[in-house]
Amino acid sequence: MFNDPDFACSITPLPQPACTPIGRRRLSIGLPKCAAPTERRFPLTPEAVNSLTERGFSVIIEEGAPACIHYTDEAYTRAGAKITDRGRTLECDIVIHLSPLPVSDIRRLRRGAMLLSLSNFGRQQGAEVVRSLLERHVINIAIDLIKDDRGNHPFADILAEIAGRAAMVMAASMMADPVGNKGILVGGISGVIPCEVVILGSDIGAIAAARSAMGLGATVRMFDGDVYRLRRALRDLAGGVIGSSIHPHALENALRTADVVVSTDLQGCPVVVEASGEEIMKKGVLVFDLSPEPGRAFPAMPQIDLAAIRGGGIPQQAASYYTRQPRKRLCFVNASGTVPRTAAMALSDTFITMLDEIAGGGSATSAIHLTEGLQSAALTFLGKAVNARAARLAGVRFTDIRILLTLS
């Protein structure tokens, strides 16, 4: 039968559906230029951008934004990024801007977009910022509040470690300045006693500061109200640091003779040095506050942003302040902002890991459903304030994000 030519001509091939792969929609990442004048940290290096584009992301960068970490736009173009204007970066699925994003920019974000920033609870116009995020239904994730599976805070820990080391580098440079300070070495030399460094706290930032101070040859004293945490820190430092619980007389004596004081995030047992305590400290003492919300440990001291310092010396505003009020002390903040390129390199790997998790969910909303660490770091979620502090700041009702995720 199959040899019959008439039968063979009657056979007509029928089209069959072809199996075609369905690709995941490319999520876009926008990197606008930082709006804050003293914020020089940029979140991603060209190498990180190249890794993200290879993973299927579309990275869009505002023209000139990477100049703060001494990279050119061309370096990012070669890595696969698109260089464009600010408006295009703000229209992306995910926008990364470490400092507070201005209200005018928030209103240009795409509805339902994800904004990755620091928590910035002490930001100016905080209430208006949160309300604008709610109006645009923006998912605002505070990266410093993100937890991993082991309960660590990868972004916050990286920035704390950088701040601890940078503070001591700045302290050594400023102490050696013969015009703005004493013109002395932190570590001293043979026959000259070293400077004394007092560290309040024993977290990652405190350990980093202590290790750097020890490397410079300083005498280091560390105080913390949590004895168990203090014990872990001293064990990690392997000797060379004098540790003490926060006993008022011991702390007062240490502050009297300290050349450098570094305050970190004292969880559960904060230290508050009022104006009277400030008076017992040496003239020319250098005070650094590395906590996420500086000003609590030394509320009477005016704050100077370290990122505003050029050339390692006391900035002009500080010098003029000392001239007017020579007995006053200053508190230096934002130590990690003095080494923005190091911060970019350190943050990049962590951003890649987190963005991979978001891409795995297919969208920002799905990623929050799947990732508990992002849930705990969310400040606003699709028109609701899901962080208690953010809700109080804006004067709106707090909503538990787990309820929203259950209903959505």
N, C-alpha and C positions, 0 to 999 in steps of 0.2 A: 504493500500500500504506500509506504513512504518513498518508493521508487517511482510512483505515478507522478509525472510532471504536472498534470492538472491539479492534483491534490496539493503539491508543493506550492503552487502559485496562490492557493487560497489561504495560506498561512500568513497572517499579518502580525508583526511584532507590536506589543502594547507597551507604552511608556510605564516605567516603574519609578516610584518616589525614591529620590537619592537621599542618603544620609548626609546631612551637612552639619558641621559643628556649630553650636550656638555660642558665640563669644560673650564674655562678660562685658558690660558697658564700662568703658574707661572712666574711672573716677578722676576728676580734675582736682589738683592741689594748687591753691593760689598763695603766693608769697609776696605780699605788698611790702613796700618800704616801711620801716618802723616810723611811727608818727612821733614818738617821744624823742626829744633832742639828746638825752643822755643814754638811751638804750642802743648799744652798738652790737648786741648779740643777734646773729642771724641763724635761723634754725637748721639749715641744711648746707652741706658742702657740695661742690660739683660731683664728687664721687657718690655721695648719697643720692643726688638727683639722678645720676646715671643708673644706679641700682633700682630706683623707683620706676623710671621709665622702662627699664627692662622687665619689670614686674607688671607692666600694663597701665601704669598711671600716666596721666597727662599733667606735667608740671608747668605752671605759668608764673613768671616772675616779673615784677615791676622793674622797669628800666632803672639801673643804678642802685637797686636795693642791696646787692652783695658787696658794694664798695666798702661797707663798714668793717668787713673782715678781709679786705684787700684781695678780693677776687673780682675779675672782670665779668661783664655780661657774656663775653665770648666764651669764657670757660664753661658757663652753664649752658650756652647754646650747643657747644660741642658735646655736652653730656645729655642732650636731648630735650632741654627745656625751651620754652617759648618766651621771648622777652617782649613785653607789651606795656600798656599803660595801667594805671592803678585800678581803673574801673573794671577791666577784664579780670584782674586777679581777685577782686571782691565778688565776682559772679561765680566763682568756682564751687564745686561740691564741698570741698574742705579748704578752709582758710587758716593759715598759721600766722599768728601775730603775738609775740610774747608779751609785750606791754599792753596796757588797756587800749583797745581800738576806739577811736573817737566816735561819738554818736553819729556824726554825719556819715562816717564810713559804715557803721552798723546798719543804717537805713538803706545802704546800697547792697547789702548782702542778699543773696538769693533766699527766698523763703524756704525754711527747712534745711538750710545749709549747716555744716558743722564748723564751729570756730574753736580752734585750739589755741589756748593762751595760758598764762599763769593766772592764779586765782585773783591776785590784785584786790584783795578785800579793802585795802586802804586807799583805793583809787579816788581821784577827784571826780565829781559828778557821778558817784557810784550809783545812786538811785536812778538817775536818768539813763545810765548805761544799761542797767538790768531791765528797766522797763522797755527800752528800745529792743533789747534782745528778745523779750517776750512778745512784743508786737510783731517782730519779723519771724516768730516761731523758730528762732535759731537754737541749735543744740550747742551750747557752750560747755566745753570740757576744759577744766583746769588741770593742766598736765602735771603740776606739782602735787595734785591730790590723787593721781592714778596709783593704784596698788597692783602688784603682780600676784601670782599664785601663792607666794610665800609671805605676803603681807608687807613687802618692801615697797618703797616709793622710788622707782628708778629715776625719774626726772628730778625730783627734789633732792635725792641723794647725790646725783651727779653735780648739780648746781651747788650743793652744800660743800662738797669736797673741793670744787674749784674755788669757791669763796674762801675757804679756810687757807688754802695755799696762797691764793692771791693776796689775802690780807697781810700775811707775813712778808711777802715780797714788797708790797707797798710800804709796810712798816719799816723794813730795813732801808728802803730808798729814802723815805721821809726823815727817818732818824739821822741818816748820814748827811742830810741837807744842812749846810752850815748857816744858811740864811733863814730859812723857815723853821729850823729846829736846832738841835744841839750839835750836829756834826759829829756823831759818834757811831761806832760799829755796834750792832746788836749783840754780836758774840764776844766783843772785847778781844784782847790779845793777852799774851803772857805778861803778868804783872798788873793787868787792868781787868777788873771784874766785869762779867757780862751783864747785859740788860736783863731785867726780870719781866717775864711775860705771864700774865694771869689770864686764864681761860675759864669762862663761866659756861659750864655744860660739858658733856662728854659724848655728843653725837658724832656723826661722820665729819661734819664741818670742824668740830672741836679737835678731833683726832688729827685731821689734816693740818690744822693750824699748829698743833703741838709738835707734829712730826717735822714741819718746816722750821719751827722755832728751834727745835733741838738741833737740826742740821746746821743752823746758823750759829749755834753755840750758846744760845740763851739759856737762862735758868727758867724752867717752866713749872707753873703751879696750876693745877686743874681742880675746879670745884663743881660739885653736882649734889643735888639733894637725893638723887636716886643712887644708892650705894651699889646696887647690883650693876647698873649701867656704868657707873664709874669704874667698878672692878673690871668689867669687860674691856673698857677703853684702856686702862693701865696695862692689862695683859696684852692687848693688841700692840701697844707702844713698846712693850718689852723693856720696861725700866727707863730711868732717866727723867721721869716726870713725877713731881710731888703731888699726890692726890689727897683731897680732903672733902668731907661732907661740908655742906654750907652751914658752918657755925659762924654766928655774927662777928665774934672777936677775931677769929682766924681770917675771915674774909676782909674785915676792916684793916687788919695789919698788912695783908697782902696788897690791898689797894693803895695803902700809904706809900709803899716802896715800888709799885709797878711802873715800868716804863711803857709797856704796851698792855692794853686790856682788850680781850676779844670775848664778846658775848654771843652765844649761839642760842639755839632753840631749847630753852630749859622747860621740858615738858613736866607738868605736874608740880614743879617747885620753882617758880620764877623768882629772879632776883631783881629788886627795884632799888636803884641807887638814886636817892633824892638829891636835891641841891646841896644839902648839908653834907652828904657823903661825897659829893663831887669836890667840895672844898678841901678835903683831906688828901686828895690825890696830887701828885707832883705837877708843877708847871711844865707844860710841854708833853704831858703824857698823851699817847695816841690811843684812842678808843675806837674800836670797830664793832659794829653790830651786824652779825651775819644772820639773824633770825628772819623768817619770812615776812614778819611785820615789825620792822625796826622801830625803836622808840620806847618800848616798854621797859627795858632794863635801865635806861638813862633818860627819863622823860624830861629832865631840865636842860639837857644838852641840845643845842642846835645841830641839825643833821646836815652833813655835806656829802653829796653824791660823789663817790670815788671815780665814776666814769667821766666826771667833769674835769678831772685832774690831767694836766699835760706835763710830761717830762719828769714825773715822779715826785715833784715838790708840792708844798702846800699851795692850793689854788689861790688866786688873787682875792676871792671873796673871803677865804679863811684868814689870809694874812691881814686883811683890813679889819676883820672882826677881832683878831688878837690885839691889834693896835688899839682899838677902841676899848676892849674889855680884856686886859691881859690876864686876869685871874680866872676867866671862864675857860671851859674845855669844850671841845667839839667831838661829835660822834660821826664817824665815817661809815657810810652804808654803800650797798651795791658793789661789793668787792668783785663778784664774778663778772661784772660789766667791764672791768679793766682788761680782761683777756678774752675778747669776744671770739677770736678765732679758735682758741682752745675750747671754748664753750660750744661752738658750732660743731667741731669734730666730735666732742663727747656726746652732744645731743643727737647727732645724726643717726648713729646706730640704734638708739632707743626709738627714735621716730620711725625708722624703717620697720622695726619689730611691731610697733603699734599699728602702723598703717597697713601692714600685712594682715593683721587681725581684722581691721575694718574692711579691707578688700575681700577677705574670706567670707564676710557676711553679705557682701554684695552692695551694701549701702550703709550710711552712717547709722540709721535707725536700727537696722538689723544687727549691726555690730554691738550696739548697746544691749540689745536683747541677749546676745550670746556671751558678752564679756562683763563679768561682775566688776572688774577693776575700773571699767569706764563708767559704770553706774554710780559708783561711789564718788567719782570725780565730776559728775555732771552738775552744773550750776543752774542751767535752764534747759528745758526739754519741750519743744513743740508748744510753746505758749504758756508753760507752767514753770514756776520757780521750784526746783527740786533740791535745792540746797538751803538749809535753814538760815544760814547767815546771809545768803544772797536775798532770800525772801524778806528778812528783817530790814536789810539795806534799802530795798525798794518799797517797803511798806505794803507787801502783798502776802497772800496766803501761801504757806508752804505746802507742797504736795509730795508725798512719797513716790519716788520714781517707780517703785515696784508695782504700785497700784496702776500707774499709767501703762506700764509694760504688760500687765496682765490684761488690761482692757483693750490694748491695741493689737 
